[in-house]
Amino acid sequence: MRSNRLAIVGAGPSCTYVLDRLAAVAKAAAGPVPLDIHIFDRAGRFGAGQVHSPDQPVTSVLNRIAGQVAFAADESVVAAGPLLPREDRPTLHEWCRAKYEETGDPVFDLVAEDSPKRYVHGLALADRFRRYVGMLREVPGVRVQLHQEEVTDLEELPDGTLRVVGGDGEPVIDTGHVLLLTGHSSNDPARYPRQAQWSRFAESHRAVFVPSVYPLENAFAPGQAGPGTTVGCAGMGLTGIDVILHLTEGRGGVFTERPDGTLAYRASGREPDSIVMFSRSALFTFTRPFNAKERDTGKLEHRGVFLTEDAVHRLRRSVGRPVTIGGREQRQLDFRDHVFPVIALEMAQLYYATLL
């Protein structure tokens, strides 16, 4: 029985999600599964990846609340295929609660609406990755190999297979399938005109150009971005927030809340003199609204009353215009005239149900 070989390049969160699907399908198989999986990660942060590493600074906070993050498909995912047992697909909140019961560490003492430290998410990802790899290795015929190695090229061979080339330029394996899950990549600034210009400017002026700040713990060399310096951030989004917190709280500074709800900052003396944020849009980051439904999604999550699949099907039958798409005749709706009035009705129903 010839084994099917799969190479996965990048072992961050997307890889962890893929392993959930592979583990569920493999465990549901009636017999042995001929599958040879090779997972490559340059940093060796299997499960979390470099950006979500469990070793990253404690100042970085996840941009999702704990109740909205999961590690495996569940019943809400359409056509997901086999699902793992319920106990093997906890949400991040459930994982943190179990970890708090086990360790007593207050960093895991979260409610569903809390935003956890990002390194906590990294710990959970690494834990679930190990669990899924273990499940796959229990299936007869499945092999999983982890490679702490950079992949620099894929070469197509005459027979249609792909050769995975390592960081030293030497071939590692030949495979029929490759998943590229590199996520946040760090690229050579010399290959991009704008970044190359910034890099040359920094070299000719007493400045340091950092093309990518991840991992944050290695972004600045000792003595850099300290007192007497100005740090410029090209972008005012989540990465910019990470940099601000890393160079303030991460340097020993403290944010305190005033009686009027505003924040005051008490410096440690180790921060840069100033941090300047700029972006092409000149817009500050928008925040997500507080989602009170996480307290009880079964009770509080809205289900369509007027805007339902059945309502759309009935609209198609009654007012849809016959059209031919891909050789098949279908009935097409006009969004403004047919669908939007139902959306407006649904919004009104939800508004008054919430208000009253």
C-alpha positions in Angstrom: 0.0 0.0 0.0 1.7 3.2 -1.2 1.6 6.0 1.3 0.3 9.5 0.3 2.8 12.2 1.3 1.7 15.7 2.4 4.1 18.5 3.2 2.9 21.4 5.4 5.1 24.5 5.4 4.4 26.6 8.5 3.2 25.2 11.8 1.2 28.0 13.2 -2.6 28.2 14.0 -3.6 27.3 10.4 -1.6 24.1 10.7 -3.2 23.2 14.0 -6.6 23.6 12.4 -5.6 21.4 9.4 -4.4 18.7 11.8 -7.8 18.8 13.5 -9.4 18.0 10.1 -6.9 15.3 9.3 -7.2 13.7 12.7 -11.0 13.6 12.5 -11.0 12.1 9.0 -8.2 9.6 9.8 -9.9 8.4 13.0 -13.2 8.0 11.2 -11.7 5.7 8.5 -12.7 2.1 8.4 -9.1 0.8 8.1 -5.4 1.9 7.8 -4.8 5.3 6.3 -1.7 5.5 4.1 -0.6 9.0 4.9 2.9 10.4 5.4 2.8 14.0 6.9 5.9 16.2 7.0 5.5 19.5 8.9 8.1 22.3 8.5 8.5 25.3 10.7 11.6 27.5 10.6 11.3 28.6 14.3 10.3 25.2 15.6 7.1 26.7 17.2 4.9 23.8 16.3 1.2 24.6 16.8 1.6 28.3 17.6 4.1 29.6 15.1 6.4 32.5 15.6 3.8 35.3 15.9 1.7 33.4 18.4 4.6 31.9 20.3 4.2 31.0 24.0 7.5 32.7 24.6 6.4 36.1 23.3 6.1 39.2 25.5 3.3 39.2 28.1 2.3 42.7 26.9 0.7 41.4 23.7 -3.1 40.7 24.0 -5.2 38.6 21.7 -7.7 40.6 19.5 -10.4 38.1 20.2 -12.3 37.3 23.4 -11.7 33.8 24.8 -15.2 32.5 24.0 -14.8 33.3 20.3 -11.7 31.2 19.7 -11.7 27.4 19.0 -9.2 24.9 17.7 -11.4 22.4 15.8 -14.5 22.3 13.6 -17.8 21.9 15.4 -21.5 21.4 14.4 -21.8 25.0 13.2 -19.3 24.4 10.3 -21.2 23.5 7.2 -20.0 20.3 5.4 -17.0 20.0 7.8 -17.0 16.2 7.7 -16.3 14.0 10.7 -15.9 15.8 14.0 -13.6 14.9 16.9 -15.3 14.0 20.2 -16.6 17.0 22.1 -13.8 16.8 24.7 -11.2 17.1 22.0 -12.5 20.4 20.6 -12.6 22.9 23.5 -12.9 26.6 23.0 -10.0 28.8 24.2 -12.2 29.8 27.2 -12.8 26.1 28.1 -9.1 25.3 27.7 -8.2 28.2 30.0 -10.7 27.2 32.6 -9.3 23.6 32.6 -5.8 25.0 32.8 -6.7 27.2 35.7 -8.2 24.3 37.6 -5.0 22.4 37.0 -2.4 25.1 37.8 -4.2 27.8 39.8 -2.4 30.4 37.6 -4.6 33.6 37.5 -3.6 34.2 33.9 -5.9 31.4 32.9 -8.8 32.6 35.2 -10.9 34.1 32.4 -14.5 34.5 31.5 -15.7 34.1 28.0 -15.7 37.9 27.3 -12.1 38.4 28.4 -9.3 39.0 25.9 -6.4 36.7 26.9 -2.7 37.3 26.7 -1.6 36.2 23.2 1.1 33.9 24.7 -1.8 32.1 26.4 -3.3 31.5 23.0 0.1 30.2 21.9 0.2 27.7 24.9 -3.2 26.4 23.9 -2.3 26.1 20.2 0.8 24.2 21.0 -1.1 21.9 23.4 -3.8 21.1 20.8 -1.2 20.6 18.1 0.5 17.9 20.2 -2.9 16.3 20.9 -3.8 16.2 17.2 -0.3 14.8 16.2 -0.7 12.1 18.9 -4.2 11.2 17.6 -2.9 10.9 14.0 0.0 8.7 15.1 -2.4 6.4 16.7 -4.1 5.7 13.3 -2.5 2.7 11.5 -0.6 3.8 8.4 -0.2 7.4 9.4 3.2 8.9 10.0 3.9 12.5 11.2 7.4 14.0 11.1 8.3 17.4 12.4 11.1 19.4 10.8 12.5 22.5 12.4 13.8 23.8 9.1 13.1 26.6 6.7 11.7 25.8 3.3 13.2 28.1 0.6 11.8 26.6 -2.6 9.5 24.1 -4.3 10.7 22.4 -7.4 8.3 20.7 -9.8 9.7 17.4 -11.0 9.0 15.7 -14.4 6.5 13.3 -12.8 4.4 16.2 -11.4 5.5 15.8 -7.8 7.1 18.6 -5.9 10.6 18.7 -4.3 10.8 20.6 -1.0 14.1 22.5 -0.7 15.5 23.3 2.7 17.3 26.4 4.0 20.7 25.1 2.9 19.5 24.7 -0.7 19.4 20.9 -0.4 16.3 18.8 -1.2 14.5 17.4 1.8 11.6 15.4 0.5 9.6 14.8 -2.7 5.8 15.0 -2.2 2.6 15.0 -4.2 0.9 17.7 -2.1 2.1 20.9 -0.3 0.1 23.2 2.0 1.7 26.6 2.3 0.6 28.0 5.7 3.3 30.6 6.3 1.0 33.3 7.7 2.8 36.4 8.9 6.0 36.2 6.8 9.2 38.2 7.3 10.5 39.2 3.9 13.8 40.7 2.7 13.2 44.4 2.4 15.6 44.7 -0.5 13.1 42.9 -2.7 10.4 45.6 -2.2 11.0 49.1 -3.6 9.4 51.1 -0.8 11.0 49.1 2.0 14.4 49.1 0.2 14.2 52.9 0.1 13.5 53.0 3.8 16.3 50.6 4.5 18.8 52.7 2.5 17.6 55.9 4.3 18.2 54.2 7.7 21.7 53.2 6.7 22.7 56.7 5.7 21.1 58.4 8.7 21.7 57.2 12.2 18.6 55.1 12.2 17.6 51.4 12.4 15.0 50.0 10.0 13.0 47.0 11.3 11.1 45.4 8.4 9.1 43.1 10.7 8.8 43.4 14.5 7.8 39.7 15.0 9.0 38.1 17.1 8.8 41.2 19.4 11.3 39.8 21.9 13.9 39.9 19.1 12.8 43.1 17.3 15.1 45.5 19.1 18.7 44.8 20.0 20.0 45.8 23.5 20.2 49.6 23.7 17.8 50.2 20.8 14.5 52.1 21.1 15.5 53.4 24.5 15.8 56.8 26.1 16.8 59.6 23.7 15.2 57.8 20.6 12.1 58.1 18.6 10.3 55.0 17.2 8.2 55.3 14.1 5.5 52.7 13.3 4.3 52.3 9.8 0.8 51.3 10.5 -1.6 52.0 13.3 -3.3 48.6 13.6 -2.8 45.6 15.9 1.0 45.3 15.3 1.3 49.0 16.2 -0.5 48.4 19.5 1.8 45.5 20.2 4.8 47.7 19.7 3.4 50.5 21.9 2.8 48.0 24.8 6.1 46.3 24.3 8.0 49.6 24.5 6.0 50.9 27.5 4.6 48.2 29.8 7.3 45.9 28.5 9.9 48.4 29.7 8.4 48.6 33.1 6.0 51.5 32.6 2.5 51.4 34.2 -0.9 52.5 32.9 -3.4 53.5 35.6 -7.0 54.5 35.4 -8.0 58.0 36.6 -11.3 58.6 38.4 -12.8 60.0 35.1 -12.0 56.7 33.3 -9.0 58.1 31.3 -5.6 56.5 31.5 -2.4 58.0 33.0 1.0 56.6 32.3 3.8 56.3 34.8 7.1 55.9 32.9 10.0 53.7 34.0 12.7 55.7 32.3 13.6 52.9 29.9 11.1 53.9 27.2 11.9 55.8 23.9 11.3 59.5 24.2 8.4 59.2 21.7 6.5 56.7 19.5 5.1 58.1 16.3 2.3 56.3 14.5 1.5 56.8 10.8 -0.4 55.0 8.1 -1.6 55.5 4.5 -5.2 55.7 5.6 -4.4 58.0 8.6 -7.2 56.2 10.4 -6.9 54.8 14.0 -7.7 51.2 14.7 -11.4 50.4 15.2 -12.3 48.2 18.1 -14.8 45.3 18.2 -18.0 45.9 20.2 -18.5 44.1 23.4 -20.4 40.9 22.7 -22.7 40.2 25.6 -24.1 37.1 23.8 -21.0 35.1 24.8 -22.6 34.8 28.3 -25.2 32.4 27.0 -25.1 31.9 23.2 -27.8 29.3 23.3 -30.2 31.9 24.8 -28.9 35.2 23.4 -27.6 34.3 19.9 -30.1 35.7 17.4 -31.8 33.3 15.0 -33.5 34.7 11.9 -37.3 35.3 12.2 -38.0 36.9 8.8 -34.7 36.5 7.0 -34.5 32.7 6.6 -33.5 30.3 3.9 -37.1 29.3 3.4 -38.1 33.0 3.0 -35.5 33.5 0.3 -36.6 30.3 -1.5 -40.2 31.5 -1.4 -39.2 34.9 -2.8 -37.3 33.2 -5.6 -40.4 31.2 -6.5 -42.8 34.1 -6.4 -40.9 37.1 -7.8 -37.5 35.7 -9.0 -36.5 36.4 -12.6 -35.6 33.3 -14.7 -31.9 33.3 -15.7 -29.6 30.7 -17.1 -26.3 30.2 -15.1 -23.9 27.5 -16.1 -26.4 25.8 -18.3 -29.0 25.7 -15.5 -32.1 27.8 -15.2 -32.4 29.6 -11.9 -34.6 32.4 -10.5 -32.6 35.5 -9.6 -33.7 38.1 -7.0 -33.0 41.8 -7.1 -31.2 42.6 -3.8 -32.6 46.1 -3.4 -36.2 45.3 -4.3 -36.6 41.8 -2.9 -34.0 41.0 -0.3 -33.2 44.3 1.5 -36.8 44.9 2.7 -36.6 41.5 4.5 -33.2 42.4 6.0 -34.7 45.8 7.2 -37.6 43.9 8.8 -35.2 41.5 10.5 -33.2 44.4 11.9 -36.3 46.1 13.2 -37.5 42.9 14.9 -34.1 42.4 16.6 -33.8 46.1 17.6 -37.2 46.1 19.4 -36.7 42.6 20.9 -33.4 43.8 22.4 -34.9 47.2 23.5 -38.0 45.8 25.1 
